[in-house]
């Protein structure tokens, strides 16, 4: 029987990218951003050859639809989430109270990078999350659902808002000091980390490990495809794959890349 997920540790909240150098050539840049916040230009990673998003193809389609809705009716997506009363609404209210560029839905940095890839000669874009038709991924989702049912009675005895506030305070002590970041963006980072912790709460250690290993293998597969296509075109293997991730997930995903030796071959979307 799958054990309940232990209380998550609050991650270190870094502002600089972590870079995985592939022994076969090329590098994977894990770039941290805050969900629902437009990042300052000084924190953006600018030179890259391909983009890997932690989305499925269906997720990317939804991202584009949300962007169209936002253009037609600015703020409509944020208002919809605020009225839902979920954990994301707690995060959006925190961001609204801070002097940062947000909140914004769809997640502004992934959609910005996606548009940039499409508008600059069609830079390759890879979707790292498998489709629900993938048998292994479908099984993973099924196990997640089972675990969520086990947790529901436990979680409803605990005040979500109080738990979120407590984790936000803990996270504020783990925000890296940077000359590029002011106190308002630091406070937003703590709120985003608290939201991330709450979102991961329904997952066991085994489920998280399984997900992270699959993501790492597919990211390496994306680099494999990017590198080989560049070799075909110019006989150069020095390519950069950019992977934008929520800041609180930065080190965890980077560590999975370093531990994993699997490569799942995937093609650009």
C-alpha positions as CSV (number, residue, x, y, z in Angstrom):
1,X,0.0,0.0,0.0
2,X,1.3,3.4,-0.9
3,X,2.3,5.6,2.1
4,X,0.9,9.1,2.5
5,X,3.3,11.8,1.4
6,X,5.4,13.2,4.3
7,X,5.5,16.9,4.9
8,X,7.5,18.6,2.2
9,X,10.7,20.5,3.0
10,X,10.7,24.1,1.9
11,X,13.2,24.3,-1.1
12,X,15.9,26.9,-1.5
13,X,14.6,29.6,-3.8
14,X,17.3,30.6,-6.3
15,X,17.1,33.1,-9.1
16,X,19.9,31.9,-11.4
17,X,19.6,29.0,-13.8
18,X,21.1,25.6,-13.2
19,X,22.9,24.1,-16.1
20,X,23.3,20.4,-17.0
21,X,26.1,19.8,-19.4
22,X,25.4,16.6,-21.5
23,X,28.5,14.4,-22.1
24,X,27.3,13.8,-25.6
25,X,27.2,17.6,-26.3
26,X,24.9,20.5,-25.6
27,X,23.4,21.8,-22.4
28,X,20.1,21.9,-20.6
29,X,19.4,25.2,-18.9
30,X,16.8,24.9,-16.1
31,X,15.5,28.4,-15.7
32,X,13.5,29.4,-12.6
33,X,10.5,31.7,-12.9
34,X,7.5,32.5,-10.6
35,X,4.1,31.2,-11.6
36,X,1.6,33.9,-12.8
37,X,4.3,36.6,-12.6
38,X,6.1,38.4,-15.5
39,X,9.8,38.1,-14.6
40,X,12.1,41.1,-14.8
41,X,14.2,41.2,-18.0
42,X,17.4,41.0,-15.9
43,X,16.5,37.6,-14.7
44,X,15.6,36.1,-18.1
45,X,17.8,33.6,-19.9
46,X,18.1,34.9,-23.5
47,X,20.3,32.7,-25.7
48,X,18.8,29.3,-26.5
49,X,18.2,27.0,-29.4
50,X,15.2,24.9,-28.3
51,X,12.4,25.1,-25.7
52,X,11.2,22.3,-23.5
53,X,7.9,23.0,-21.6
54,X,6.7,20.9,-18.7
55,X,3.3,20.6,-20.5
56,X,1.6,18.1,-22.6
57,X,0.5,18.9,-26.2
58,X,-3.1,19.4,-24.8
59,X,-1.8,21.7,-22.1
60,X,0.0,23.9,-24.7
61,X,-3.3,24.1,-26.7
62,X,-5.1,25.2,-23.5
63,X,-2.3,27.7,-22.8
64,X,-2.9,29.3,-26.2
65,X,-6.7,29.4,-25.7
66,X,-6.3,31.1,-22.4
67,X,-4.0,33.6,-24.0
68,X,-6.6,34.3,-26.7
69,X,-9.3,34.8,-23.9
70,X,-7.0,37.1,-22.1
71,X,-6.4,39.3,-25.1
72,X,-10.2,39.6,-25.7
73,X,-11.0,40.1,-22.0
74,X,-8.0,41.1,-19.9
75,X,-8.2,39.6,-16.4
76,X,-10.9,37.1,-17.2
77,X,-8.7,34.1,-16.3
78,X,-7.5,35.5,-13.0
79,X,-11.1,36.4,-12.0
80,X,-12.2,32.8,-12.8
81,X,-9.5,31.4,-10.5
82,X,-10.1,33.9,-7.8
83,X,-13.7,32.8,-7.7
84,X,-12.9,29.1,-7.4
85,X,-11.6,29.4,-3.9
86,X,-8.7,26.9,-4.4
87,X,-5.1,27.2,-3.4
88,X,-4.2,29.1,-6.6
89,X,-6.7,31.8,-5.5
90,X,-4.6,32.3,-2.3
91,X,-1.5,32.7,-4.4
92,X,-3.2,35.2,-6.8
93,X,-4.5,37.3,-3.9
94,X,-1.0,37.5,-2.5
95,X,0.5,38.5,-5.8
96,X,-2.2,41.2,-6.2
97,X,-1.1,42.7,-2.9
98,X,2.6,43.0,-4.0
99,X,4.3,45.5,-6.3
100,X,5.2,42.9,-9.0
101,X,4.1,42.4,-12.6
102,X,1.1,40.0,-12.0
103,X,-0.9,38.1,-11.4
104,X,-1.4,36.8,-15.0
105,X,-3.0,33.7,-16.5
106,X,-1.9,31.9,-18.6
107,X,1.4,31.6,-16.9
108,X,3.2,34.6,-18.6
109,X,6.8,33.2,-19.0
110,X,6.0,29.9,-20.7
111,X,3.5,31.6,-23.1
112,X,6.1,34.4,-23.8
113,X,8.8,31.8,-24.6
114,X,6.4,29.8,-26.7
115,X,5.5,32.9,-28.8
116,X,9.2,33.8,-29.1
117,X,10.0,30.3,-30.4
118,X,7.2,30.4,-33.0
119,X,8.0,34.0,-34.1
120,X,11.8,33.6,-34.5
121,X,12.1,31.1,-37.3
122,X,10.3,28.3,-35.6
123,X,12.7,27.3,-32.8
124,X,11.8,23.7,-31.8
125,X,9.4,23.3,-28.9
126,X,9.2,20.0,-27.0
127,X,6.4,19.0,-24.6
128,X,7.9,17.1,-21.7
129,X,4.7,15.9,-20.0
130,X,3.5,12.7,-21.7
131,X,0.0,12.5,-23.2
132,X,-2.7,10.9,-21.2
133,X,-2.9,8.2,-23.9
134,X,0.6,7.1,-22.7
135,X,-0.1,3.9,-20.7
136,X,2.6,4.5,-18.1
137,X,1.5,8.1,-17.6
138,X,-2.1,7.1,-17.4
139,X,-1.2,4.7,-14.6
140,X,0.8,7.4,-12.8
141,X,-2.3,9.6,-12.9
142,X,-4.4,6.8,-11.6
143,X,-2.1,6.3,-8.6
144,X,-2.2,10.1,-8.0
145,X,-6.0,9.9,-7.9
146,X,-6.0,7.0,-5.5
147,X,-3.6,8.8,-3.1
148,X,-5.7,12.0,-3.2
149,X,-8.7,10.0,-2.0
150,X,-6.7,8.7,0.9
151,X,-5.6,12.2,1.8
152,X,-8.9,14.0,1.5
153,X,-10.3,13.1,5.0
154,X,-6.9,14.1,6.6
155,X,-6.6,17.4,4.7
156,X,-10.1,18.6,5.4
157,X,-9.3,18.6,9.1
158,X,-6.5,21.1,8.5
159,X,-7.1,24.7,7.6
160,X,-5.7,25.2,4.1
161,X,-5.3,28.9,4.5
162,X,-3.5,28.6,7.7
163,X,-1.2,25.9,6.3
164,X,-0.5,28.1,3.3
165,X,0.4,31.1,5.4
166,X,2.7,29.0,7.6
167,X,4.6,27.6,4.6
168,X,4.9,31.1,3.1
169,X,6.6,32.3,6.2
170,X,9.0,29.3,6.1
171,X,9.7,29.9,2.4
172,X,10.5,33.6,3.0
173,X,13.6,32.5,4.9
174,X,14.8,30.5,2.0
175,X,14.6,33.2,-0.7
176,X,18.1,33.8,-2.1
177,X,19.4,37.3,-1.8
178,X,20.2,38.9,-5.2
179,X,21.0,42.4,-6.4
180,X,18.5,41.8,-9.2
181,X,15.6,41.1,-6.8
182,X,13.7,43.5,-4.5
183,X,11.8,42.6,-1.4
184,X,8.4,42.5,-3.3
185,X,9.6,39.9,-5.8
186,X,11.1,38.0,-2.9
187,X,7.8,38.0,-1.1
188,X,6.1,36.7,-4.3
189,X,8.7,33.9,-4.4
190,X,7.7,32.8,-0.9
191,X,4.0,32.8,-1.8
192,X,4.7,30.8,-5.0
193,X,6.7,28.3,-3.1
194,X,3.9,27.9,-0.5
195,X,1.5,27.2,-3.4
196,X,3.9,24.7,-4.9
197,X,4.2,22.8,-1.6
198,X,0.4,22.6,-1.3
199,X,0.1,21.4,-4.9
200,X,2.6,18.6,-4.2
201,X,1.0,17.5,-1.0
202,X,-1.2,14.9,-2.6
203,X,1.9,13.1,-4.1
204,X,3.9,10.4,-2.3
205,X,7.7,10.2,-2.5
206,X,7.4,7.3,-5.0
207,X,5.0,9.3,-7.2
208,X,7.3,12.3,-7.2
209,X,10.3,10.2,-8.0
210,X,8.5,8.5,-10.8
211,X,7.4,11.8,-12.3
212,X,10.8,13.5,-12.0
213,X,12.6,10.5,-13.6
214,X,10.2,10.6,-16.5
215,X,10.6,14.3,-17.0
216,X,14.4,14.0,-16.8
217,X,14.4,11.2,-19.4
218,X,12.2,13.2,-21.8
219,X,14.2,16.4,-21.3
220,X,17.3,14.5,-22.2
221,X,15.4,13.1,-25.2
222,X,14.6,16.6,-26.3
223,X,18.2,17.6,-26.1
224,X,19.1,14.5,-28.1
225,X,16.7,15.5,-30.9
226,X,17.9,19.1,-30.8
227,X,21.5,18.1,-30.9
228,X,21.1,15.6,-33.7
229,X,19.1,18.0,-35.9
230,X,21.8,20.7,-35.4
231,X,24.5,18.2,-36.4
232,X,22.5,17.4,-39.6
233,X,22.3,21.1,-40.4
234,X,25.7,22.5,-39.4
235,X,27.7,19.6,-37.9
236,X,27.8,21.5,-34.5
237,X,26.6,19.8,-31.3
238,X,26.8,22.8,-29.0
239,X,23.1,23.5,-28.5
240,X,21.2,25.0,-25.6
241,X,17.8,23.6,-24.5
242,X,15.9,26.0,-22.3
243,X,13.5,24.4,-19.6
244,X,11.5,27.0,-17.7
245,X,10.4,25.7,-14.3
246,X,8.6,27.1,-11.3
247,X,11.3,28.3,-9.0
248,X,10.4,25.9,-6.2
249,X,11.0,23.0,-8.5
250,X,14.4,24.1,-9.8
251,X,16.8,22.1,-7.7
252,X,14.6,19.0,-7.6
253,X,14.4,18.7,-11.4
254,X,18.1,19.5,-11.8
255,X,19.0,16.8,-9.3
256,X,16.8,14.3,-11.3
257,X,18.7,15.2,-14.5
258,X,22.0,14.4,-12.7
259,X,20.8,11.2,-11.2
260,X,19.1,9.8,-14.3
261,X,20.9,8.0,-17.1
262,X,17.7,7.3,-19.1
263,X,17.0,9.1,-22.4
264,X,13.4,8.9,-23.8
265,X,13.5,9.9,-27.4
266,X,10.8,12.5,-28.2
267,X,10.3,14.8,-31.2
268,X,9.5,18.5,-31.3
269,X,5.8,19.4,-31.1
